[in-house]
Amino acid sequence: MSEKSAFVVSADWLEERLGQEGLRIVDASWYLPAQERDARTEYEAGHIPGAVFFDQDAVVEPGADLPHTLPSPAVFADHASALGISDTDTIVICDGPGMFTSPRVWWMFRVMGAGNVFVLDGGIDGWKAGGRAVSTETPSHSNGTFNPTFDEGAVIRLAEMRDVVDSGASQIADARGGGRFTGEEAEPRPGMRSGHMPGARSVPVFSLSENGHLKSLDDLRATLEGAGIDPQGPVITTCGSGVTAAVITLALNSLGNDRTRLYDGSWSEWGARDDTPVETGDP
């Protein structure tokens, strides 16, 4: 069997450990309007027993102009603690289809200093399809103690992103769909240009998984190389609003690449401006 990422756990693994002390399960589901799914409604209708709901539209920097802006360490720690999560816990992140939005929250917890964070392979849809138990009860818990240790180097901001694009100092991997990347499809946010940053390569988010399961390490390497990305070189990951970019980050980290950074503003920032260069077509 091909080797799998050390950062994912199976439904069997999680089911065997339900209720274990120090285990925290986080439902990080979030959907685009076109997917016609409501994360909160689905959570209330039936979630993995013990899972808390992590609202990716709420756990953001207060007052930020962009969606999903990474909160400050203090703000993140307040949210995590209120969910009953401590930085020393074993944290398993899940989402509906698997390998869609859960890696963003996996990345957030790691950037904020949690050491034992994993993503549920196959997602909640896979959990339910396997006939495993779900709960409609909101779990009761005491507040956690999340002491953040922020990895500033894992995040890249607009000014530095401009320099990278100008200099070609790093590879850029874009998780948006191919049509949005080439400019053939409109962006879902009105008034935003389609296309990509000069030098970027297209690595669509779902190219890294199969039926919600992260591909094997060999297949991840082949997918990235096929997209023109050196899996061991420095890579900046990006997407629409900084969420699915983390799936590429997860893939690269799984291959032992610790030279990854995530462009938090992503296309919501770059594509909305009139002073940032945009290219269309294939690179």
N, C-alpha and C positions, 0 to 999 in steps of 0.2 A: 504494500500500500504506500502511496506517495506521502511524503511527510507533510503535515499540516502546521499551520501557524501556532506558535506557543501562546498567542493572545486570544484564541477562541476556545470555547468549551462547548461540548455537545449537550443536547437536551437530556440524554441519559445521565451525564455527569451532574447536571444541575438538579435533576429530579432526585437523585440519590442524596443530595445535600440540602434539600428544602428544610428550613427550620433550624439549620445549623447556626450555632453562635458565631457572630462575626461575619456572616454572609449577608450581603445586601443585594437585592435585585432591583434594577432600575429600568422602567419602561420609558424608553426615549423615542417612542414613535412620533413621527411628524410627516405630513404629506403635502404635496403640491396640490393645488385645486383640481388639476386635471385627473388626479388619481381618485377623486370622489370618495375619499375615506376620511373619517374624523377620528383623530387619535384619542381624544378624551372620551368620546362616546364609546369607542371600542374598549378602552380600558375599563370603564364602568360596567360594560356588559359582560366582561370576563377577562381576567388577567392572570398571569402566573401567580400562584399563591405567595403572598409576602411582598410582591412587587409594589414599589412606589412609582408615581407618575412624575416624570421630569419634563416640564413644559419648556421646550426649546424656544418658544416665543417670549417666555417670561424670564428665563435665566440669562439675561443679557445686561450689558452696561446701561444703567438708567440714563435716559435722555439721549441715547445714541441716535444718529440719523439713519443708520443702516440696519437692516434686519440681522439678527443673530450675532451682534457684536459681542466678542468675548468680554465677560464682565471682569472687573478688577478682582484680585485674589480675595479681598475682604467680602465683596458682594457674593462671589461664588461660594465662599466658605459659609456665609449665612444661609444660603439656599440649601447647600448640602447638609449642613447641620440640622436644619429644620426638617429635612427628609429622613433624619435619623442616621445619617451616614458620617462616619469618621474616616480620616485619612488612612488609618491602619486596618480598615475592614477589607475583606475580599469582596470586590464589587463586580457584579455581572450586569452588563448593559444589553438590553434587547430592543428590537423594534418589530413592527408587523411583518414585513416580507423578509427581513434579515439582510444585513450588509447594505443598508440604505442610509439610515440616519443614526443608528446606534454607534458607529465608529466616531462620529463627531463628539458624542458625550464621553466615549472611551478616551478620546484625545484630550478633552477638557479636563477630566479627572487626572489624567497623567500629567498634563501641563501644570496643574495646580498642586502636584506633589503626591498623589496617591500612588502607591507602589504595586498593588495587586488588583489590576483592573482587566476585565476580560469581556469579550463580546460573545453573545449566544449565537452559535452557528444554526442556521435554519430559521431563526426568528420566532416570533410568537405564532405566526401562521403554521410553521412546521411543528411547533409544540402542540398546537391544537389538532393538527392533522394526525399526530401520533396518538391521539386519544388521551392525552395527559390532562390532569386536573387543572381547572381554572377556578378563580374565586371572584365574587362580586364585592367582597368586603374590602374596604380601605384599611390597610394594616395599621394597627395602633403601635406607636413606638415613642420612646423618649428621644429628645434631641441628641444628635451625635456631636462629636467634637472634631471638627475638620480644621486642622492646622495647615494652612496652605504654604507651599514652598514653590513659588512661581518660576517656571522656566521661560524667561523672556525670549531666549534665543530660538524657541520653537515657533514663534509668531513673527510674521513680517507685515509691515505697514506700508501705506501708499508711497511715501517718499523713497523708501529703500527699494520698493518694487519698481519704481520708475528707473532707478539706477541699474537694477538687474536687467530690465528689459533693454535699456540702452547699451549695456556692456556685454550682455550674454554671459554673465558671471555664473549663472546657475541654470540647470534645466527647469522647465516649467511644465507641469502635467495638469491638464484641465479635465475635470470629471463630468462636465456637461455633455449632453448628447451630441452626436456628430453634426446634426443639422444646425444646432445653435453655434457650435464651434466654427463651422464653415461659413455661417451667415445665411444659410439657405432657409432656416426656420427663425421665426420671430422669437424674441425673448418673452417669457411669460409676464414680466413686469413691464407695464406700458412706458413708452418713451425711451426705451433703452436700446442701444445699438446691438446688433448681432455681430458675431465674429470672434476673434481671439487676440490675445496679446502677441506681438511679434516674437517669434522663437518658441511659442508654446506648442506642445504636442497634445493630441486628443487621446485621453484614456477614459472613455465613458464608464460611469460608475458600475453599471451592471456587467461590464466586460471582465470584472475581477471576481465574480461569483457565479455559481450555478444553482438555481432554485434556492437562493438565500444562503447558500453555503459558500464560504470563502474558498477559492480554488487552492489546490495544493501548492506548495512552495515552487515546485518545478513549473507548474502552469502559470503561476503569478509571474515568475521570472520571464517566461516565454511571452506572456501577454504584454508586459512592460517593454521588453526588448522589441517586440513587434510594432509597438507604438513609437519606437524611436527613443525610448528612455533607457539610460544605463542604470540598472537597479542599484548599483553601488556608488554612483556619483551623487553630488549634491542635487536635491530636487526641491522645488517649491511647488506645493499642491494648491490648486484653486478650483473653483466651481461657480455656482450662481450666487450663493450667499455664505459660503464657508462651511457648509454642512457636509455635502457628499465628498468634498475634497479630502476629508479625513479617511475615506475608504482607501484612497491611494496611499495616504500616510500609513494606514494599517498594513497594507500590502508591502510597502517598502520596509517598514519596521520589522515585519515578519521575516523579511529576507536579510535582516541584520543591518539595515541601513539606518544609522542614527544621524545622518546629515540631511534631515528633512525639515522643512519649515512650511507652515500653512499661512497662506495669504487670507487674513481674516475678512477683509472687505470684499474680496473676490470680485466677480463680475458686477455685483450690485453697486460697487464703487467705481471700478474701472470703466465699465460700459456705460455708466450714467453720466460721465464727465465728457466735456468737449475738448479737453486738452490732453487726452491720453491716446496714444497710437493704437489703432485697431486694424487688423488684417482680416481678410475673408478668404475662403477657399482652403484647400489643403496646404499644409506648410511645405 
